[in-house]
Amino acid sequence: MTTSRAVPRRTILAVPGSSDRFIDKARTLPVDGLFLDLEDAVAPAVKVESRRRVVDALNGPAGFAAGLVTVRVNGWESPWTYGDVIEVVSGAGGRIDALVLPKAQSAAQVQALDLLLAQVEQNAGLPVGRIGLEVQIEDALGLLHVNEIAAASPRLASLVFGPGDFMASLGMGGLNVGAQPAGYPADAFHHVLMSILVAARAHGLQAVDGPFVAIRDVDGFRRSAQRSAALGYDGKWVLHPAQVEAGNEVFSPSPSDFERAQRIMVAYAQATDLARGAVGAIVVDEEMVDEAGVKLAAAILARGRAAGMEETT
């Protein structure tokens, strides 16, 4: 397990913490990460008992194929947050990479979770600070404070867009969470996605897009994923196995881009050696490449390596 900000997050599977069936099904799915949910996917009447189910699932011998295993606790507006943290981290903290905080509206809320988590880790004999935080931006107030939220804790690994609550917060039309609201000719989520992305990158965090709830509409999911991937997002939440393959593909570099990035890096390194460092720009595949282009190529290579792609040059 690792809390590294560099861990791939192309697909993050939402798993209801109240369902043994869904938990067992999630164990072998080829997703980069998953979260066992104690928040929206769990009815109020079973939230407390679901904590024990999540602890048992984490401590079970079967394990999870996902490289990143997290738990979404309830937000601070609820009466369950502290109980979620105490019971789940005390019971299975050694098997948790991060906690997911929903509905974050301020840096203070992130800091409060950090402080509580540190005490629970200490009391449970766990290394203080190892468990990371993934924070959801889900309403207008959270978006206004996103930069402060992104800087609130060294535990932070990613910012996550929560489209459902955000749509409700702004009064957007439509009931298909994650889909574009009808009647608006442009991308209704562009501003919020860019705001979250800029704040994340400014503080060295990953940025993850939220779910697309029409689980049988794989083409719609793919279009939604392609929009955020084009901006630079690292991945997207998935709600159903049918979305996993498309998500992993969309948030991985294409083979042609990966190969071209390799050619750029090799050509630039060779030109730099020949010129003893005095290289401003070169031509690769009949296109000018300068230092900015090299940075783009390096980013594509890093993303490809994280996705398991192998270099050929």
C-alpha positions as MATLAB code, in Angstrom:
seq = 'MTTSRAVPRRTILAVPGSSDRFIDKARTLPVDGLFLDLEDAVAPAVKVESRRRVVDALNGPAGFAAGLVTVRVNGWESPWTYGDVIEVVSGAGGRIDALVLPKAQSAAQVQALDLLLAQVEQNAGLPVGRIGLEVQIEDALGLLHVNEIAAASPRLASLVFGPGDFMASLGMGGLNVGAQPAGYPADAFHHVLMSILVAARAHGLQAVDGPFVAIRDVDGFRRSAQRSAALGYDGKWVLHPAQVEAGNEVFSPSPSDFERAQRIMVAYAQATDLARGAVGAIVVDEEMVDEAGVKLAAAILARGRAAGMEETT';
ca = [
       0.000    0.000    0.000;
       1.058    3.557   -0.548;
      -0.280    7.060   -0.047;
       1.878    8.461   -2.837;
       0.350   11.216   -4.916;
       1.835    9.459   -7.950;
      -0.309    6.315   -7.623;
      -2.486    5.906  -10.758;
      -6.101    6.966  -10.323;
      -7.497    6.361  -13.813;
     -10.507    4.523  -12.433;
     -11.736    4.719   -8.836;
     -14.585    2.322   -8.057;
     -17.360    3.320   -5.660;
     -18.315    0.372   -3.443;
     -21.262    0.571   -1.005;
     -19.951   -0.267    2.457;
     -23.310   -1.780    3.389;
     -23.184   -4.557    0.765;
     -21.091   -7.701    1.157;
     -22.034   -8.662   -2.401;
     -20.700   -5.451   -3.932;
     -17.589   -5.569   -1.751;
     -16.809   -9.132   -2.841;
     -17.403   -8.250   -6.504;
     -15.018   -5.290   -6.213;
     -12.102   -7.399   -5.006;
     -10.987   -8.566   -8.450;
     -12.001   -5.685  -10.729;
      -9.111   -4.131  -12.731;
      -9.461   -0.618  -11.312;
      -6.581    1.532  -10.093;
      -8.390    2.298   -6.854;
     -11.615    1.946   -4.946;
     -13.372    3.413   -1.955;
     -15.599    1.580    0.483;
     -18.405    4.052    0.972;
     -20.017    4.995    4.273;
     -21.652    8.141    2.896;
     -24.187    8.533    0.070;
     -24.369    4.846   -0.879;
     -25.321    3.833    2.680;
     -28.750    4.523    4.169;
     -28.803    6.400    7.507;
     -30.356    3.426    9.290;
     -27.355    1.187    8.528;
     -24.454    3.655    8.620;
     -23.204    2.603   12.054;
     -23.379   -1.140   11.389;
     -21.695   -0.655    8.007;
     -18.523    0.513    9.740;
     -17.971   -2.998   11.075;
     -18.679   -4.503    7.657;
     -16.034   -2.232    6.109;
     -13.501   -3.143    8.816;
     -14.150   -6.853    8.298;
     -13.840   -6.456    4.521;
     -10.499   -4.685    4.862;
      -9.123   -7.235    7.317;
     -10.335  -10.251    5.359;
      -7.839  -12.605    3.706;
      -9.069  -12.025    0.156;
      -7.693   -8.498   -0.262;
      -8.320   -6.223   -3.258;
      -6.713   -6.158   -6.691;
      -6.849   -2.352   -6.732;
      -3.582   -0.647   -5.895;
      -5.302    2.078   -3.871;
      -7.856    1.180   -1.177;
      -9.691    4.017    0.565;
     -12.779    4.628    2.702;
     -15.227    7.492    2.241;
     -16.416    8.734    5.615;
     -19.456   10.928    6.121;
     -18.983   14.684    5.874;
     -18.750   17.099    8.780;
     -22.337   18.225    8.262;
     -23.440   14.767    9.467;
     -23.366   13.206   12.971;
     -21.257   10.239   11.801;
     -17.840   11.597   10.812;
     -15.897   11.120   14.034;
     -17.409    7.665   14.609;
     -16.500    6.588   11.082;
     -12.890    7.669   11.559;
     -12.450    6.174   15.016;
     -13.991    2.780   14.278;
     -12.647    2.210   10.777;
      -9.107    3.481   11.349;
      -8.809    1.818   14.758;
     -10.071   -1.440   13.308;
      -8.309   -1.544    9.946;
      -6.096    1.524    9.584;
      -3.130   -0.548    8.508;
      -5.028   -1.554    5.368;
      -6.307    1.892    4.397;
      -4.392    4.126    2.001;
      -6.600    7.200    2.446;
      -9.868    8.545    3.757;
     -12.197   10.359    1.373;
     -13.817   13.492    2.816;
     -17.024   14.492    1.023;
     -18.592   17.925    0.770;
     -15.510   19.878    1.854;
     -16.273   23.585    2.135;
     -13.190   24.967    3.870;
      -9.579   24.283    4.768;
     -10.654   24.056    8.418;
     -12.735   20.962    7.695;
      -9.761   19.228    6.108;
      -7.524   20.238    9.006;
     -10.068   18.945   11.514;
     -10.043   15.534    9.840;
      -6.237   15.573    9.757;
      -6.067   16.262   13.505;
      -8.646   13.621   14.374;
      -6.947   11.085   12.124;
      -3.569   11.763   13.736;
      -4.952   11.037   17.208;
      -6.645    7.842   16.045;
      -3.477    6.674   14.308;
      -1.441    7.338   17.427;
      -3.885    5.534   19.706;
      -4.040    2.584   17.309;
      -0.249    2.277   17.119;
      -0.160    3.313   13.453;
       2.450    5.598   11.845;
       1.076    9.121   12.201;
       0.545   10.712    8.822;
       0.656    7.582    6.661;
      -3.055    7.568    5.813;
      -3.760   10.105    3.110;
      -6.759   12.288    2.357;
      -8.838   12.604   -0.817;
     -11.166   15.599   -0.707;
     -14.364   16.138   -2.670;
     -15.464   19.533   -3.967;
     -19.241   19.301   -4.194;
     -20.837   22.717   -3.857;
     -20.433   26.420   -4.541;
     -18.740   27.188   -1.226;
     -16.226   24.383   -1.675;
     -15.348   25.669   -5.133;
     -14.838   29.207   -3.825;
     -12.373   27.851   -1.252;
     -10.755   25.170   -3.398;
      -7.264   26.695   -3.359;
      -7.198   26.913    0.448;
      -8.594   23.370    0.670;
      -5.846   22.078   -1.625;
      -3.186   23.519    0.703;
      -4.832   22.459    3.958;
      -2.918   19.266    4.814;
       0.242   17.395    3.796;
      -1.911   14.253    3.786;
      -3.800   15.447    0.717;
      -3.307   13.337   -2.391;
      -6.176   14.362   -4.662;
      -9.139   16.636   -5.215;
     -12.325   15.032   -6.525;
     -15.230   16.701   -8.300;
     -18.651   15.677   -6.956;
     -21.082   16.503   -9.790;
     -24.346   15.410   -8.154;
     -24.262   17.638   -5.112;
     -22.642   20.380   -7.162;
     -25.477   20.362   -9.678;
     -27.961   20.586   -6.809;
     -25.942   23.356   -5.150;
     -26.159   25.534   -8.237;
     -29.697   24.571   -9.192;
     -28.631   23.028  -12.503;
     -31.302   21.309  -14.543;
     -31.266   17.565  -15.204;
     -31.295   14.404  -13.112;
     -28.503   12.485  -14.846;
     -25.541   13.113  -12.536;
     -22.359   13.726  -14.485;
     -24.140   14.411  -17.780;
     -24.433   17.822  -19.349;
     -27.686   19.577  -18.382;
     -30.084   19.968  -21.288;
     -30.478   23.369  -22.907;
     -26.958   24.702  -22.330;
     -24.903   24.843  -25.547;
     -21.432   24.684  -23.966;
     -19.746   22.535  -21.295;
     -21.562   23.380  -18.056;
     -18.767   21.862  -15.939;
     -15.761   23.490  -17.606;
     -15.253   26.233  -15.020;
     -15.539   23.956  -12.007;
     -13.325   21.271  -13.544;
     -10.641   23.807  -14.428;
     -10.809   25.465  -11.003;
     -10.322   22.144   -9.237;
      -7.560   21.122  -11.631;
      -5.602   24.360  -11.240;
      -5.807   24.189   -7.442;
      -4.741   20.543   -7.467;
      -1.768   21.080   -9.742;
      -0.665   24.209   -7.875;
      -0.269   22.057   -4.765;
       1.062   18.882   -6.364;
      -2.184   16.928   -6.124;
      -4.018   14.675   -8.521;
      -7.417   15.681   -9.890;
     -10.209   13.130  -10.288;
     -13.529   13.587  -12.048;
     -16.714   12.373  -10.387;
     -19.174    9.685  -11.458;
     -21.471    9.320  -14.449;
     -24.560    7.613  -13.079;
     -26.086    6.236  -16.292;
     -24.222    2.955  -15.853;
     -25.514    1.335  -19.061;
     -24.605    4.352  -21.201;
     -20.955    3.523  -21.747;
     -20.715    5.929  -24.677;
     -22.009    8.742  -22.467;
     -19.508    7.792  -19.777;
     -16.726    7.793  -22.350;
     -17.663   11.280  -23.599;
     -17.728   12.598  -20.033;
     -14.352   11.008  -19.291;
     -12.826   12.344  -22.501;
     -13.762   15.914  -21.556;
     -11.971   15.805  -18.227;
      -9.060   13.756  -19.597;
      -8.525   16.370  -22.305;
      -8.160   19.022  -19.599;
      -5.536   16.965  -17.778;
      -7.504   15.040  -15.148;
      -5.894   11.885  -13.831;
      -9.005    9.731  -13.686;
     -12.677    9.348  -12.922;
     -14.920    7.539  -10.489;
     -16.685    4.469  -11.863;
     -19.916    2.980  -10.551;
     -20.163   -0.235  -12.564;
     -17.776   -2.801  -14.086;
     -19.027   -1.765  -17.542;
     -17.327    1.632  -17.101;
     -13.928    0.302  -16.039;
     -12.423   -0.599  -19.404;
     -13.461    2.693  -20.980;
     -12.101    4.678  -18.024;
      -8.738    2.930  -18.031;
      -8.438    3.509  -21.773;
      -9.457    7.178  -21.771;
      -7.078    8.145  -18.958;
      -4.102    6.313  -20.448;
      -2.010    7.855  -23.249;
      -2.715    6.466  -26.696;
       0.031    4.139  -27.970;
       0.892    6.660  -30.702;
       1.241    9.543  -28.220;
       3.317    7.359  -25.897;
       5.655    6.355  -28.721;
       5.987    9.940  -29.954;
       6.763   11.151  -26.431;
       9.583    8.610  -26.326;
      10.966    9.866  -29.636;
      10.860   13.452  -28.403;
      12.717   12.636  -25.193;
      15.392   10.606  -26.980;
      15.883   13.182  -29.738;
      16.090   16.084  -27.301;
      18.557   14.258  -25.068;
      20.767   13.464  -28.064;
      20.630   17.031  -29.340;
      21.445   18.372  -25.888;
      24.470   16.105  -25.601;
      25.772   17.104  -29.025;
      25.332   20.798  -28.300;
      26.637   20.479  -24.739;
      23.366   21.795  -23.338;
      22.975   24.708  -25.751;
      19.721   23.518  -27.365;
      16.655   25.732  -27.653;
      14.464   23.751  -30.024;
      14.623   20.725  -32.307;
      12.389   19.191  -34.963;
      10.668   15.851  -34.291;
       8.161   14.397  -36.752;
       8.269   17.692  -38.690;
       7.162   19.704  -35.650;
       9.153   22.149  -33.530;
       9.838   20.917  -29.997;
      11.231   23.212  -27.307;
      11.489   22.865  -23.540;
       7.721   23.140  -23.084;
       7.205   20.314  -25.552;
       9.726   18.205  -23.667;
       7.786   18.759  -20.450;
       4.585   17.620  -22.147;
       6.360   14.529  -23.466;
       7.737   13.740  -20.018;
       4.255   14.018  -18.514;
       2.815   11.629  -21.098;
       5.631    9.150  -20.459;
       5.037    9.304  -16.717;
       1.310    8.732  -17.173;
       1.949    5.846  -19.530;
       4.447    4.172  -17.220;
       1.984    4.489  -14.339;
      -0.628    2.780  -16.534;
       1.771   -0.094  -17.211;
       2.829    0.894  -20.722;
       6.322   -0.213  -21.744;
       8.826    1.957  -23.560;
      10.178    0.699  -26.880;
      13.155    3.024  -27.354;
];
